[in-house]
Every structure is written in C-alpha cells, then in structure tokens.
C-alpha cells in the first residue's frame, strides 16, 4: 500500500467529522424475526465499549435525535420502532453506528439496494402525532418471515446489489402493456436477445428470486420472443407495478431456463441517488464474496453504476486508514478492479463488509467491518491479527432473537405497542419419533461447503445411531456415499452431492433419517412444492416411483405458519400443487400427524384453502415461523410433519388411552407404518457400514417395527419398495433382532409363509450379511397382488419342524 503513513505510524483510523473523534463503530442489519425496533450489537464491540455505555442512549441521524435503550442480556439496542418507521428501515437494510462517547451514536442508513437511503424531509413530531401512519405500515416489509415473499424479494435484491458479483444482467422496464390483464403475453425487447436467444417456442423458463420460482411459458411470434402463460400470476404475486425495473440474469449458464430476478421498485429507488448527492458525498456498501477476493474486484451496486459511473471513472485510488493504493474502474461492466494490494494489506475475509464513500476528490474512501459487524482494528490487521471470538455473520437471519427475554409473555410488542410475533414459551419435550427429520435451505454457502453441519436438536436424538458410512438417497435413484464425523457433528465429503444439486440452488431439502446410515432427501422448490424429479434430476439412476403425476399421491408441499393461520385455522395451499392436483382432492379431508392422531378438516377448491386446523394448532403448540410439511396420500388424506423454528421436526406426544405398554407399542407401530409410505428407497447397505442399535430400519431402507410377543414369536412389518414388487425376486430383509434362540438363519434354508388358508415356500439367501427372502417371493407377491408402498406384516413362529411366518396386510379391510 502507498499512502501518507506507514504501518508503523498507522492509527486505528476513523474518519474525522464535525462531532469529534469516532471511538468505535459497528454495523447491524434488520434481520430479526421476532423483535421490531432493535439492532444487535456485536459481542466484540460490546466487550470493548460496553463499560462506557449506560442503559439510555441517544441515536442521531441527520440532526434528529432518538431515544433508545440497551438490553444487556440480549446485547441489543432496543426501542427504535418509530425510528425504523420514520426512515423506512425494511428487510435487509443496514445501519452504521458510529460511537462518539457520552452514549451518543451517529448513524447512516443503507437500503437493500446497497446505497445510502434518501433521508425523509419531514417533521419528527408531526410524524409521531399522525395516527394514520399505522395504516401504511406493512409488517411483512419490516419483520423477517423466513418463508415470506417479501423476505425472498429483499434477499434477492440485497444479494444482487451488495454481495454477489453479477455483471452480465439484463433490465426490463415495466410499462402499461406489461401490466395489461387483457394481454396474454408480453414481448421482450431486442436488447434482451442474449437472454432469450437459447429459449425455444412452447417451452418454460423459471423466474427465481432466491427460493421462490414462477413457471413462465415462452412463445415465439413473428421472430419476437414473448413471456406467455404464467406472466400475469408473476406480476400480481410479486406486486410489480408500472415504472419498476425487473433485473434478470443467468446464474448457471448450463441451465438457460433458470433465470434469477430481482425487482427495483420505481417509487423507492429512482430518487435514491438524485438526493444522495446534495452534499457531494455518496455512500454504498459491499459484502465481500469468495469471487471478489479471488478476482480482486468489486462490482458496485446497480444504482451506483447507473448514476455515478462517471464519477467512479475519475477515481484513481482507494484509501483505507490513511493507506492508499491505485484502482481501476471498468465503466462498461461496472466493477472496481486492481484491489489486490488493498485486500491483502488488510487481510480481508469472505462475508466482511466494506462501506465506500465518494466525494469531489479522485479518492474512494473505505471502512472495513468484520463478519460480526464491528469495524476492524486496522493496526492489528496490518500486523496479521484477524482473530475475533464471535463469528456470527450480521446477515444471518436471527430467528430466535428474543426467546430468552420473552419466555413468559404470550405476545411480544415493539416500542409503540404493536404486536409483532408470538413467543416460544410452550415447549414439548415428549418424544415419539426416534429419528426426527430436518430442513436445510440450499443457499450458496451450503453448496460451497464440503461439510454439512447437522442441527443440534437432531443430533440429540440421533447422534449415536448414525454410523461412519452414510448414504444420501434422492427419489430419482441418485445415491451418494458420505461420512459422518461425530467430533464435528457434520456430514463430510458432500461436494459430489452438492455438485449434483447445482441446479437446485435456493431449494429446500428435507432430510429424513431412516436408520442404518441412510438419509432420504426430498427437494422442494417452486412455491414450496416438491420438484418433479424427472425434470430436475442431474444423474438419472433409476425411475421415480413415489410420484403420481395424475392424482398427486406422494407429493409434498411446505407451509409456513403465520399469525393468521394460528388465529383462523386456515391454510392456503401452494398454487403449484393446487393447479396440478387440486381438482382431485375431495371437500372432506383428514390430517394424520406423526404421533398417530387423526384430525378432520375441509378443503375449499375455489379459495385454495384448508379449513379446520385449529385443533392441530392447539395440540402441537404451533407458533409463528414454524412450518408444516404436507404429503398427499390420496382420497383426501394428508400426512403432516411439524417443524419448529430450528428447522427440526417437532417431537409430538403419543395419543395414549392408558398406560399399558401394549398401547404404546401399537401406537409406535401404526406411526411407523404411516410414515414409511411414499418415502422408502430401495438401496443396499455397504459391507463397511457400522452396526446400528436402531430397531426401526433394516438395511434395505424399509420401515420396520418390532412388537415383542414372547420368546419365540416376533413381528416386524415392512413397506414394499420397487424391487420387492417388480418380479426381481428381491424379498424383504429379515432384521437383525429377529433371532432364533439357539441358531441363525441358514443360506438356502426354506421357510413357510402362511396367509388365511394358503401357504408359500420361501427360500432364504444372505446379502450384505443379512438374511432376506428370495426364492418363491415373486409367486407370493403375485398371488396376493401386493403393490408398491403396501405394508406387509410378518409374524415368525418357530414350530417343531419348520419356521412359519404368518402374513398380515394392515392396510386392507
């Protein structure tokens, strides 16, 4: 670095202002899911400056002073609800706090566009006295709901402007014709030709924010490309308006039909830059990504490129803490390059934030904030010290922000008395599902990691039941071998699996542990519905057999619980599932929970809703931000899995009618027979797999339950997989715990199956160290017309001269 001082004389720099020297600084994002009007203080900042802070603070923004308080337990600045309304600090907005001592913080506010906001010209007192302000406040724009569309839109806009380095993007200005409901299609301008040149007539593309996608039909008419079917739904649901800008780009060039989008609202973003230049200073921020550090360049936010590219073109240096180096700005592509010396000198890390300032000089000033939000120690960084204890990224969504302080309250309120979110005081500790499922959001960080950290609560139940060798299986037949590291509590060697899932970026993955080291992985994407694996699978290995494309049997969708759901007991069905299968669902439906309880409800096709779920909400203690996974079983029956805020399946209580042990075991048996359907994948365990003490699964991934009757009678049940019923003589495995007392099953041994007055001779073979049924199995299946996913119950009786298995079919009348 070249500059006015060397590292020997370098101070822990903060820019001088008219208010004196800045003692310290941090940044905080509006990403709390429960508390409106609070900002997290980095632990590293509080450890250093907390002794100088009293409970009451003053927040100054453009000469307007606001009163605030410190919550020392949660380490947050609270009581800023009116402040956030006044400046419209919405989702993924950033606030910079400069500490000047005497409990005074001076703040700058940045929007999700990556640029400093336009500060309102209005009187604070008039604003606070105006009762009508409550009518313009839309909670979903300010308070995080991880599954809401507003969150997805804000996340997409923030990622495009402030995090990722996208230079090859396209912009479509929304005009009146684009919003005309009488038009069945919308033409794409010629300057978007590089976007649509690979699209074919009567095909589909997917417009995707981060998680949600819309299917849009493509039409070619007279040599012009048009958005057809689906465009009207997209504009309505995303609240597109005339004057907005729709930015489109292809993140994965191998998938030209997958188009990432974000929306610049015309009313909010047109004036951002025009007013921000009145004092000749322009502020913007950038969160460093791996690509930024590898390429030593930073793509500036779109609004900076469009409005201040001319100023950046005149800048020759970047200066940090009195140290400067030369830079180059690419005017056409909108990025600042030649930043290698700057990045190496201050040892910049991924996910750290840099706030840039432009003035009338030819210098671009920068301030650097570490991952947890505290401004770095510039001297320490130059000397190679970049360690700090708290690695919590400020942009991580804070789903449990106030659970510690609000345990006894039913409704949390912000500083203006507005109800914001439900507390999580009710906790269910009774366990019935030995292996709870969990959800992983397939974001960029997860896809880039070779290890997948498993949720803590899942590990509490399953850690000792997971062997070293693990198999991940998807419904399209894809299977990947990975390892479970107990010390790190993670699945390692995930790179091959994530490579297969590269086209599923932004999707939701449900991991269901079936025992014996087997995880079944389901993918939900568009509108939180399960994907069509024929379209999305990367490496076809076997046919998909759990999806019924006509009746929807086996299909899953996810629903995020909100306050409206808790109060009304109504659930809106995702549009994608409703369009495909809604007509076949009867008006009376049943909901089966994993604990065996069954509830009745109603389905309104015209309104796309389920009614009558209040009893389920009460019995499962559902709260906001938890979610339900529905699996359709046909004939109006839906299985429901309840997930809590940690994205792990809730442990529900048994539906017991007494304390007898047999009742408990019967409930367990019914539960496992229910949950096994539509989920089991036929796969054999490797010889290297460690022994597991679970009694729920066999090596074939089949759902099995043991009911002990006496020393010589055992019962287990198995759900039939594809290889069990496709005439391949691949019978079900006999679990390890089925023992014969004084001997083992023998290779080639013959046993008898007995059902009603019929008998079948069945041969025993060994596979992967376990006995299974083989010779005679096909005839048994054919004679009894056993179908895929049907449950078969085997009761073994060791008679004097032979082994007999009494057969039962619990699902038949």
Beta strands, then each sheet from edge to edge (+ up, - down):
strand 1: 2-3
strand 2: 24-29
strand 3: 39-40
strand 4: 56-61
strand 5: 64-71
strand 6: 76-78
strand 7: 94-99
strand 8: 104-110
strand 9: 170-173
strand 10: 186-187
strand 11: 203-208
strand 12: 213-221
strand 13: 224-227
strand 14: 245-249
strand 15: 258-264
strand 16: 282-287
strand 17: 298-299
strand 18: 317-320
strand 19: 323-326
strand 20: 328-330
strand 21: 335-337
strand 22: 353-358
strand 23: 363-369
strand 24: 411-413
strand 25: 419-422
strand 26: 438-441
strand 27: 452-453
strand 28: 469-474
strand 29: 479-485
strand 30: 490-492
strand 31: 508-513
strand 32: 518-524
strand 33: 556-560
strand 34: 571-572
strand 35: 588-593
strand 36: 598-604
strand 37: 609-611
strand 38: 627-634
strand 39: 637-643
strand 40: 707-710
strand 41: 713-719
strand 42: 750-755
strand 43: 758-767
strand 44: 770-773
strand 45: 791-798
strand 46: 803-808
sheet 1: 1+ 19- 18+ 23+ 22- 16+
sheet 2: 2+ 7- 8+ 4+ 5- 6+ 3-
sheet 3: 9+ 14- 15+ 11+ 12- 13+ 10-
sheet 4: 17+ 21- 20+
sheet 5: 24+ 25-
sheet 6: 26+ 31- 32+ 28+ 29- 30+ 27-
sheet 7: 33+ 38- 39+ 35+ 36- 37+ 34-
sheet 8: 40+ 41- 45+ 46- 42- 43+ 44-
end
